Every structure is written in C-alpha cells, then in structure tokens.
Amino acid sequence: MKKLNIARAGGGTGGHVFPIKSLIQHLQTHSDLKGKVAQMFRFGTKKSLEQETCSELQKSIKNLTFHSIYSWKRRREKGIWALIKNIRDLFLFSIGFIQSVFYFLQFKIDVVFCKGGYVALPVVFAAKFLGKKVIVHESDVHPGLVNRIAGKFSAKNFSGFPWVLPKTQVVGQILSEDLLAGENSPLSWDKKQTQVLVMWGSQGSKNLYEALAKVLKTSLELAEMHFTIILGKLNQDLAQLFSDFPNVETLAFVSQKEIGRLYLQSDIAITRAGTTSLAEQELFDLKLLMIPIPRTHDQLDNAKRYVQHKGWILIQQDDPDFLEQLKKHLLALQFFKKSLSSRDRKAEIRKAKDQILEQMLH
C-alpha cells in the first residue's frame, strides 16, 4: 500500500497552531496510522509561531519538514494605507499560491489538513487546483474566512460545534495530551482556599490587569482567594501591579504541561473566550468568568454559547460598569470550590484526533 505525504496548514495564533502540533504528536502514538505516512510537511510564515512549534517537533520527528510561504491578511479598516496594504497582500497571496503549488508537485503531497488562519488559504487553493484532498477543522461557533472558503470544496469538515460548515462532523476541539501530565501528581496547593487562574494573553489586556489590581485593592474579602496570573511574555512588566498582594502569584509563561497542572488545581478561571482555551478549561471542570476580546464576534459568540450551556459568566470589557461587574462576580464566588469529575480525559482528547487522522489517511 502506498504511503501518503501529508501537509498541514494554519497559523497566526495559538488557536490555529497548537492543535496542529497536537495532531502531529498524536500521530506518533498510533503505530498503525503512522505506518501509512511517508513524509509530513508543515506550511507557515517565516519566524512565526508555527515555525517555532515545528522546530520543536523536528527534534524527535525525522520525517517532518517546515516550508515557509508568503501570506496575506484581510484588512477591514478604511483609508488609503489599508487599501495599499490589501493590494500588496493580493500580490503576496499569489506568490504564496505559486509556492504551494511548487511544493505540492515537488513533494507529491496527497492530502492537506487546514486549521484556518490566512497563511492556510494559498495552500488549500493549491490543493484544490491540483485535485488533492483537503480536510478542515473549525473551532469556533462562527468559522473564519479561510475555513469558510476551504469548507466549500473540502473532502471532509470537522468542527467543535454543530452546523458551522457544510457536511461537518462534530468532534470537539483538538487538545494536547500534555495537559494531563499533572493528573497523577501529588497535590501541592491549599485545597481549602479558592484558586483563581487568570489568563488573558497580550491582546488588549493591560487594562484588564490594571482593573483586577484595583478590584483586589478595594475588596479586602478577596484576600481569602489565591490568584495565579499568567501575564505572557509581552506583559511581564505588569507584575509590579500585584507585588503588594501576598495572595497573588504572577507567571510570565507556562508550558502545556504546566497549564494542565494549573487547570487541575484551579477552581475558577478568568479568561478570554478562544475556543481551545474554553475547551481545555471545561475539560477540568472550572467555573469561568469570560471576558472576550472587544469587537471580536467569534469570541463573544463562543462565550454566549457557554453561558447558555454551562452557566458560565460573561463580562464585556467595554461595558461602562465592567469594573463593578468583575468585583461583584468575584465576591459572589469567594468560597467557590469546583467538583472535579472522574471523566476519562485522555479518551476524550484522543477521540477527536483519531477521527481526523483516520479521515486524512483513509
């Protein structure tokens, strides 16, 4: 039986990149499926998160290579400079398409997995042009532009939610098994104290950290809770906002294994509303206060769905009474303790990836 050459495309943010990384790692644990693969190719832009994660994987996976292509971006803002950039990016998209066609022909690629992100579109267009198989996974309630386009001519669509793409199969989100690394570790935190995990990323989050510091300063009752705040590499200077609070720990960056341990020990998460993060936190039975990135309809819609189905809390950052809402909800959850279910998390994580890989290699 002929072995297949498979490609993966998607990038720009962690929501597009880390699921692909997890899918590649999962294939290595499947001897029967792994035996059907000759070479694996990862497409993305230079000096990007997708290249960084691929470089990590290449240390242990010898048949994986990274290939950079030119990408583009759709800008909705008006003005002459935005128009000039959009015209320039059409040219870059054309180059990316030609590069992708060249790589498909050179390496005889049989199938491509698309996770969305602008860099994926030249790749799936090349696959369509050459009559190659395309598999799509969409995380959000409302699919992004690239997956909406790719989903129209793909062989199979997978999604985290129903009805988001034509002929879609709902499998949930693509999560990493690294999250489970701390499940059997001895407990090292105060189980009586309510543990709050704060993870907002870097996009528009400075005001959120400042708001949280104000709430902690004016609400002495919250001193009974313990806060672990993941600032991100770009926000390390904001740690000084919390230096006077003995119940607050700040971290610059954590690995997937470390974030899994934090999910395990935490009762509450104050988070954005990206679907991968929400699915990870749901897996560990956390109570969520969701604060979507303003003016991003996908995150707002994700959050609304979880409010409806899980009873989680939605706070909008640009509401005039945002500070009061944050304070009110934290005080209401001051003594909240989660009930960690005995579900088979490993089986849940593997199921989605098994179905996607089997379809890719069918």
Secondary structure, 3 states (H helix, E strand, C coil): CCCEEEEEECCCCHHHHHHHHHHHHHHCCCHHHHCCEEEEEEEECCCCHHHHHHHHHHCCCCCEEEEECCCCCCCCCCCHHHHHHHHHHHHHHHHHHHHHHHHHHHHCCCEEEECCCCCHHHHHHHHHHCCCEEEEEECCCCCCHHHHHHHHHCCEEEECCCCCCCCEEECCCCCCHHHHCCCCCCCCCCCCCCEEEEECCCCCCHHHHHHHHHHHHHCHHHHHCEEEEECCHHHHHHHHHHCCCCCEEEECCCCHHHHHHHHHHCCEEEECCCHHHHHHHHHCCCEEEECCCCCCHHHHHHHHHHHHHHCCEECCCCCCCHHHHHHHHHHHCCCCCCCCCCCCHHHHHHHHHHHHHHHHCC
